[in-house]
């Protein structure tokens, strides 16, 4: 399904097979999962580790692939329900050969050039749990990306000869199902983009911000033939010096007025990228920790709720969790001393007349967390370590337990729920993405300059993929999940502000329904670029038969609320 303004903008149906949940609250924009108390005869599902009064299932893990041949440094879910996964290319051979017929590639490495006959990217098919190798020509080390309005991945920057490259990946058509691959455009960026961040803009362009030694921003595509980059002094102001830095991979969020929220280090601004000026500066986060690489935390926009008069100017809140102390990188890198990571989250209503940070405390400290927006409006905090920082072998004490952040929970003792743990450490260079059936796919972890599988390695390079099943996928809620029958639009296209309908079957009476839309992010280094969940306003439900229903909702009003290319998510929640 596509959002359309003056011209067609392709949008594909995502997450049409998620869930309906019966809830016990009408006070929040998205009803939350009901509490379900398990008896003591099921200790692994007892909820006792979930915090005081949590009382929900705690999820479970499944190993999908023991090895996909590469470590997942970057991941992006595409509209055809496939995940493109890639690592860097400058370290030597991976554990996966290039596809048959592909020629070996001459690689540039700090220690000297070499010929590489292995793949450093794969296309993973979620439905079949299979993958195939892809061919990356230049180094994608610590790069960035966004999906454009046509559903193509636009991937920017990297290292050495890859630092000014733009790469594209177009999802396979039926004619190219086994042959589609990366395309590359050399010298397409005006500045070196290594550890930069991207955001999709209302006009469909992509803004690329920052990077090591680059206190600037630029656009793709460029409006003018000789357009170059533009200075952003805020990035220089938030730089903590060589190696420390703490302003790389800045957090970017598009605001409903078209400006950008930019967070780096412990400071944030609203930035008018058209005029090239700071509109306002927000309060400094009131904690001693830094939040950006290498003191890596994570950031999400909380659900954008469209309701009545707020449709064009909804309230916007940001949540930033995890990070590390100012001295953590130096101590870890030079002395092997791993300082405890940040245990706090900062939450701020950006659109308030006088925005202020509200600080909240997680169940455990965490650096390098991934934060995944869930269709329920809650946030999954997953991966990372309890001590140290990002960087080569600069962290210790993996945090194996994911944490559920209950966005609308007013009781602070029930805000964070500690979920069931994995057995695989996911340290530096790991990722997590939400997929169409409601699971979160987790991969990566390589805190070493090369692939290291030795017994001496405390945290060996990890090539596996896992799936985490969220509490809402627990069998206790099985009767509450719908069967989506159809999404009623013409050619999967819908205008901004237009109504559309979803028909579904459900074996019990309806209640209060919410319909949401999700923009799947480009995920790397603990930041999901462009991640966004919009709650559509005032859906109307019609009963068609004993078990059949139709819900009609209105698409977002404009490209500032839902940027072009916004992928549709139609989970339904019933109270």
C-alpha atoms as one frame of an Amber mdcrd trajectory, in Angstrom:
protein
   0.000   0.000   0.000   1.364   3.447  -0.858   0.805   6.888   0.543   0.184
   9.310  -2.280   0.165  13.089  -2.333   0.560  14.733  -5.741   2.310  11.710
  -7.200   2.172   7.985  -6.426   4.495   6.915  -3.612   4.743   3.185  -3.235
   3.947   1.796   0.191   3.913  -1.915   0.817   1.824  -3.787   3.336   3.824
  -4.678   6.423   2.835  -6.667   9.476  -0.636  -7.612   8.249  -0.532 -10.805
  10.282   0.155  -9.390  13.714  -2.364  -9.446  16.496  -5.415  -8.209  18.246
  -5.144  -7.943  22.001  -7.795  -7.548  24.643  -6.645  -4.958  27.155  -7.616
  -3.626  30.528  -7.040   0.082  29.986  -8.651   2.824  27.946  -6.378   5.548
  29.296  -3.495   5.199  26.846  -3.334   5.918  23.100  -2.529   2.251  22.481
  -4.121  -0.268  24.831  -1.481  -2.401  26.504  -1.295  -6.130  27.012  -3.455
  -7.453  29.830  -1.691  -8.857  32.826  -1.656 -12.651  32.813  -0.581 -14.338
  35.998   1.046 -17.760  35.702   1.043 -20.299  38.491   4.242 -21.351  40.256
   4.277 -24.657  38.417   5.587 -22.737  35.365   8.578 -20.918  36.862  10.025
 -19.942  33.495   6.830 -18.008  32.776   6.050 -16.863  36.289   6.644 -13.158
  35.722   8.631 -12.912  38.965  11.660 -11.591  37.082   9.546  -9.060  35.250
   9.461  -6.518  38.036   6.849  -5.750  40.662   3.395  -6.545  39.373   4.436
  -7.015  35.748   2.448 -10.203  35.386   2.899 -10.756  31.643   4.545 -13.574
  29.690   8.271 -12.998  29.334   8.886 -14.166  25.765  11.101 -16.902  24.368
  13.996 -17.398  21.944  14.536 -19.495  18.815  17.823 -20.079  16.990  17.113
 -19.504  13.290  20.543 -19.976  11.755  23.704 -21.129  13.486  25.646 -19.223
  10.860  24.779 -16.978   7.932  28.488 -16.674   7.147  28.770 -13.014   8.104
  28.300 -10.955  11.251  25.267  -8.658  11.106  26.644  -5.131  11.567  23.800
  -3.564   9.544  20.206  -4.753   8.908  17.182  -3.428   7.005  13.791  -5.082
   6.569  12.551  -4.571   2.997   8.962  -4.440   1.747   9.099  -7.995   0.366
   9.662  -9.383   3.881  13.372  -9.963   3.313  16.177  -8.554   5.423  19.323
  -7.239   3.826  22.253  -7.904   6.156  25.843  -6.748   5.736  29.134  -6.372
   7.555  32.353  -4.502   6.728  34.719  -5.734   4.023  38.213  -4.627   5.099
  39.054  -7.334   7.664  39.665 -10.299   5.348  37.540 -13.298   4.433  34.074
 -13.997   5.806  32.693 -17.520   6.252  30.490 -17.368   3.146  31.615 -17.708
  -0.466  30.490 -15.345  -3.177  27.619 -16.547  -5.338  28.526 -18.832  -8.226
  29.856 -16.856 -11.170  30.891 -13.800  -9.120  34.507 -12.722  -9.498  36.847
 -12.201  -6.550  37.296  -8.570  -5.521  40.488  -6.646  -4.836  39.962  -5.155
  -1.372  41.759  -2.266   0.300  42.895  -3.020   3.828  44.982  -0.967   6.259
  47.609  -3.725   6.231  47.599  -3.969   2.426  45.379  -4.995  -0.465  44.070
  -8.554  -0.864  41.799 -10.568  -3.154  38.528 -11.524  -1.519  36.361 -14.368
  -2.812  33.885 -14.230   0.071  30.560 -12.433   0.587  30.015  -9.704   3.174
  26.272  -9.274   2.652  23.301 -11.629   2.537  19.619 -11.422   1.701  17.660
 -13.252   4.382  14.159 -14.525   3.564  12.094 -14.298   6.738   9.330 -16.651
   5.577  11.579 -19.511   4.466  14.435 -18.927   6.935  16.960 -19.061   4.093
  19.626 -16.694   2.815  21.831 -16.119  -0.205  25.092 -14.180  -0.636  25.240
 -10.672  -2.105  28.246  -8.793  -3.486  29.471  -5.546  -1.944  32.309  -3.891
  -3.880  33.476  -1.177  -1.469  33.844  -1.054   2.304  30.572  -0.560   4.207
  32.311  -0.365   7.604  30.143   1.684  10.036  27.908   3.165   7.343  24.310
   4.401   7.247  21.142   3.994   5.175  17.476   4.701   4.464  14.737   3.188
   2.324  13.455   5.648  -0.295   9.865   6.215  -1.425  10.134   3.424  -4.004
  11.232   0.872  -1.426  14.887   0.845  -2.506  17.630   0.813   0.109  19.904
   3.849  -0.251  23.081   3.042   1.650  25.698   5.699   2.297  29.365   5.927
   3.162  31.743   3.591   4.937  35.510   3.361   5.183  38.499   3.970   2.885
  37.331   3.772  -0.743  33.782   3.303   0.537  33.540   6.514   2.532  31.962
   8.619  -0.279  30.077   5.810  -2.019  26.298   5.515  -2.333  25.061   1.952
  -2.766  21.549   0.924  -3.722  19.631  -2.292  -3.396  16.322  -2.766  -5.204
  14.171  -5.612  -3.848  13.971  -8.489  -6.279  11.169  -8.781  -8.791   9.865
 -12.159  -9.951  12.287 -11.953 -12.868  15.324 -11.279 -10.669  14.470 -13.310
  -7.581  17.865 -14.999  -7.462  20.053 -12.399  -9.150  19.287  -8.913  -7.787
  22.305  -7.441  -6.036  24.000  -4.264  -4.847  24.735  -1.367  -7.221  27.332
   1.260  -6.336  27.948   4.904  -7.276  31.469   6.066  -6.482  32.220   9.584
  -5.177  28.525  10.406  -4.808  28.884  11.976  -1.373  30.433  15.402  -0.906
  32.126  14.492   2.378  33.510  11.421   4.097  30.597   9.649   5.811  31.892
   7.158   8.381  29.641   6.773  11.482  26.984   9.109   9.982  23.179   8.975
  10.380  20.403   9.310   7.796  16.791  10.485   7.792  14.077  10.475   5.119
  12.667  13.992   4.556   9.137  15.061   3.587  10.194  15.785  -0.010  11.547
  12.246  -0.383  15.211  13.201  -0.200  17.571  11.701   2.359  19.679  13.844
   4.673  23.056  12.434   5.765  24.378  13.978   8.974  27.806  13.856  10.574
  30.428  11.154  10.626  33.988  10.985  11.879  35.671  14.306  11.117  32.557
  15.558   9.307  30.667  18.241  11.231  28.392  18.734   8.235  25.286  17.445
   6.478  24.278  16.847   2.866  21.367  15.548   0.810  20.665  12.738  -1.632
  19.710  13.365  -4.327  21.142  16.845  -4.595  18.907  19.698  -5.790  21.690
  21.383  -7.697  24.381  19.926  -9.921  27.285  21.265  -7.889  25.615  21.160
  -4.489  28.023  20.141  -1.736  27.773  19.768   2.037  26.634  22.291   4.652
  28.266  23.043   7.995  26.598  21.991  11.252  28.470  23.645  14.166  26.374
  21.700  16.688  28.406  18.580  15.848  31.681  20.368  16.543  30.260  21.664
  19.826  29.306  18.157  20.972  32.664  16.551  20.093  34.555  15.325  23.188
  37.924  15.103  21.449  39.854  12.524  19.502  38.829   8.907  20.209  36.239
   9.941  22.807  34.093  11.849  20.279  30.631  10.896  21.668  28.807  12.610
  18.791  29.001   9.919  16.102  25.846   8.290  14.782  23.770  11.275  16.013
  20.119  10.481  16.696  17.838  12.019  14.033  14.034  12.195  14.181  11.789
  14.018  11.691   9.276  16.305  13.405   5.702  16.994  12.188   6.680  20.589
  11.344   9.309  19.286   8.916  12.347  20.129  11.047  14.815  17.603  12.487
  15.385  16.703  16.105  19.131  16.022  16.448  20.703  14.551  19.586  24.472
  14.172  20.047  26.490  13.499  23.204  24.082  14.860  25.861  22.594  17.790
  23.936  19.792  18.194  21.415  18.433  20.767  18.985  15.547  21.367  16.597
  17.187  22.050  13.247  15.770  23.735  10.147  17.908  22.036   7.490  16.384
  24.174   4.699  17.472  27.465   6.260  20.502  25.851   7.892  19.755  27.196
  11.360  19.027  25.933  14.857  15.421  26.751  15.728  15.840  25.965  19.415
  18.111  24.110  21.773  16.634  21.718  24.311  17.842  21.264  27.906  20.965
  19.186  28.381  20.075  15.692  29.552  20.534  15.818  33.354  22.886  12.878
  33.804  26.688  12.538  33.625  26.655   9.894  30.876  27.094  10.460  27.150
  24.690   8.749  24.754  26.307   8.580  21.287  29.172   6.551  19.843  31.394
   5.361  21.398  29.349   5.920  24.575  26.567   4.292  22.646  22.965   4.495
  23.794  19.857   4.325  21.628  16.889   6.524  20.753  13.306   6.181  19.497
  10.371   8.449  18.854   7.513   7.220  20.995   4.208   6.547  19.153   2.964
   9.486  17.089  -0.725   9.605  17.982  -3.115  11.199  15.471  -6.380  12.134
  17.119  -8.873  14.886  16.337  -7.303  18.347  16.280  -3.816  16.891  16.848
  -3.710  15.127  13.478  -1.513  17.760  11.797   0.507  18.681  14.874   0.649
  15.660  17.196   2.597  15.613  20.426   6.083  14.183  19.975   8.117  12.436
  22.652  11.619  11.045  22.387  13.117   8.266  24.529  16.885   7.783  24.866
  18.282   4.875  26.910  21.720   3.611  27.848  25.165   5.044  27.234  28.459
   5.414  29.079  30.455   7.828  31.208  32.797  10.380  29.657  35.923   8.523
  30.789  34.666   5.038  29.859  36.245   4.833  26.409  39.710   5.918  27.568
  39.688   3.514  30.509  38.496   0.567  28.413  40.709   1.251  25.413  43.976
   1.970  27.200  43.705   0.170  30.559  41.125  -2.585  30.110  38.965  -1.082
  32.851  35.261  -1.371  32.073  33.175   1.241  33.872  29.501   0.485  34.556
  27.252   1.680  31.732  24.373   4.122  32.084  21.289   2.755  33.815  19.029
   5.652  32.891  16.620   6.621  30.148  15.664  10.189  29.343  12.170  10.945
  28.063  11.183  14.370  26.764   8.071  15.829  25.145   9.680  17.809  22.338
   6.499  19.693  21.458   5.874  20.977  24.999   6.128  24.751  25.519   9.002
  24.173  27.946  10.422  20.690  27.261  12.163  18.953  30.147  13.851  15.573
  30.453  12.182  13.036  32.717  14.782  10.510  33.857  13.821   6.870  34.403
  15.883   3.947  35.703  16.261   0.670  33.809  16.509  -2.673  35.654  20.216
  -2.903  34.731  22.930  -0.719  33.167  23.341  -1.033  29.405  25.618   0.313
  26.672  25.088  -0.519  22.981  21.377  -1.355  23.375  19.062  -1.704  20.405
  15.625  -0.146  20.862  12.811  -1.602  18.751   9.385   0.050  18.447   6.735
  -2.633  18.812   3.248  -2.565  17.236   1.782  -2.286  20.734   3.496   1.088
  21.130   5.917  -0.346  23.691   9.695  -0.448  23.199  11.973  -3.479  23.338
  15.455  -2.749  24.732  17.778  -5.561  23.705  21.478  -6.457  23.157  24.516
  -4.700  24.609  26.745  -4.829  27.662  26.650  -3.663  31.274  30.209  -2.295
  31.313  32.481  -0.362  28.966  31.779   1.298  25.628  31.534   0.566  21.931
  34.813  -0.194  20.144  37.200  -3.093  19.703  37.042  -5.264  22.839  35.987
  -2.262  24.919  33.032  -3.831  26.752  32.349  -6.617  29.216  29.409  -8.237
  30.978  26.865  -8.899  28.205  23.270  -8.055  29.082  21.393 -11.180  28.042
  17.939 -10.129  29.261  15.811  -7.938  26.961  13.676  -5.328  28.695  10.163
  -4.242  27.719   9.512  -0.523  28.195   5.770  -0.040  28.695   5.285   3.372
  27.135   1.902   4.242  28.646   2.328   2.574  32.029   1.897   5.255  34.742
   3.248   3.111  37.596   7.077   3.379  37.627   7.362  -0.026  39.304   5.683
  -1.592  36.258   7.300   0.556  33.555  10.200  -1.817  32.796   9.688  -5.574
  32.471  12.747  -7.830  32.347  12.161 -10.595  29.801  13.614 -14.060  29.297
  17.316 -14.111  28.346  19.188 -15.310  25.308  22.321 -17.435  25.741  24.275
 -15.593  23.040  26.109 -12.354  23.938  25.283  -9.565  21.505  28.020  -7.014
  22.024  29.571  -4.441  19.665  28.229  -4.591  16.092  24.956  -6.402  16.756
  21.453  -5.585  15.445  17.750  -6.227  16.035  14.774  -5.667  13.691  11.008
  -6.183  13.920   9.537  -8.406  11.200   6.054  -8.900   9.808   4.923 -11.713
  12.091   5.733  -9.683  15.224   9.038 -11.348  16.134  12.302  -9.485  16.539
  15.240 -10.917  14.561  18.606 -10.517  16.297  22.057 -10.956  14.765  25.677
  -9.887  14.842  28.263  -9.192  17.556  31.910  -8.845  16.650  33.989  -6.824
  19.098  37.216  -7.782  17.284  39.108  -6.160  14.387  38.865  -9.489  12.535
  36.624 -12.537  12.757  37.754 -14.330  15.899  36.394 -17.754  16.849  39.269
 -18.809  19.112  38.825 -20.232  22.591  40.852 -17.307  23.916  38.222 -14.844
  22.672  35.931 -13.990  25.583  33.178 -12.962  23.180  33.837 -14.679  19.832
  32.552 -13.308  16.555  28.882 -14.243  16.232  27.418 -15.292  12.858  24.056
 -16.590  14.074  20.513 -15.269  13.739  17.944 -15.627  16.522  14.285 -14.731
  16.847  12.802 -13.315  20.026   9.088 -13.948  20.495   7.561 -11.001  22.324
   5.032 -11.402  25.149   2.162 -10.601  22.756   3.012 -13.784  20.795   2.546
 -15.996  23.838  -0.032 -18.817  23.427  -2.115 -17.276  26.212  -3.115 -14.557
  23.719  -3.665 -16.882  20.738  -7.438 -16.478  20.656  -7.013 -12.717  20.546
  -4.996 -12.619  17.322  -6.936 -11.928  14.107  -6.724 -13.419  10.648  -6.252
 -10.490   8.274  -8.323 -11.158   5.160  -7.644  -8.105   3.002  -6.418  -4.524
   2.890  -8.841  -2.595   0.701  -6.896  -0.135  -1.422  -6.356   0.325  -5.133
  -2.974  -1.047  -6.257  -1.718  -0.788  -2.678  -1.753   3.004  -2.951  -3.493
   5.469  -0.654  -3.521   9.261  -0.587  -2.419  11.214   2.454  -5.572  11.802
   4.479  -7.518   9.109   2.591  -9.480   6.369   4.349  -8.729   2.691   3.813
 -10.176  -0.513   5.235  -8.898  -3.805   6.596 -11.109  -6.873   6.927 -10.267
  -9.542   9.463 -11.698 -12.514  11.303 -11.786 -12.815  15.080 -13.435 -15.378
  17.282 -14.734 -13.026  19.959 -16.571  -9.750  20.421 -14.854  -6.570  19.308
 -13.994  -3.649  21.576 -11.809  -0.572  21.165  -9.596  -0.811  18.069  -6.347
   0.959  17.199  -4.583   0.830  13.818  -0.906   1.688  13.518   1.643   2.252
  10.770   5.332   1.368  11.088   8.360   2.566   9.160  10.968  -0.216   9.500
  14.390   1.251  10.305  17.888   0.877   8.958  19.646  -0.508  12.021  23.300
  -0.307  12.948  25.341   0.667  16.004  22.257   0.646  18.268  20.280   3.222
  16.272  17.246   2.447  14.103  17.341   5.239  11.531  13.853   6.408  10.437
  12.082   4.097  12.912   8.582   5.458  13.420   5.184   4.249  14.626   2.037
   6.280  13.880  -1.294   5.561  15.581  -4.099   6.407  13.160  -6.971   8.409
  14.592 -10.543   7.282  15.288 -10.843   3.977  13.396 -14.393   2.757  12.704
 -15.310  -0.908  13.069 -18.128  -2.682  11.218 -19.238  -6.230  11.941 -19.659
  -8.197   8.695 -20.524 -11.650  10.041 -20.271 -13.773  13.162 -16.487 -13.696
  13.026 -15.834 -11.090  10.346 -15.039  -7.401  10.864 -13.927  -4.413   8.840
 -11.972  -1.518  10.342 -11.715   1.762   8.427  -8.979   4.238   9.290  -7.584
   7.470   7.870  -4.028   7.642   6.546  -1.653  10.260   7.990  -2.350  13.804
   6.787   0.989  14.662   5.186   4.607  13.740   4.473   5.872  15.380   7.651
   3.887  13.027   9.869   4.562   9.980   7.681   7.532  10.460   5.327   7.227
   9.163   1.729   7.732   5.451   1.495   6.083   4.868   4.860   5.351   1.163
   5.152   1.894   0.278   6.373   1.386  -1.735   9.499  -2.161  -2.841  10.245
  -2.097  -4.596  13.594  -5.396  -4.210  15.380  -5.863  -3.814  19.108  -9.194
  -4.412  20.756 -10.202  -3.470  24.254
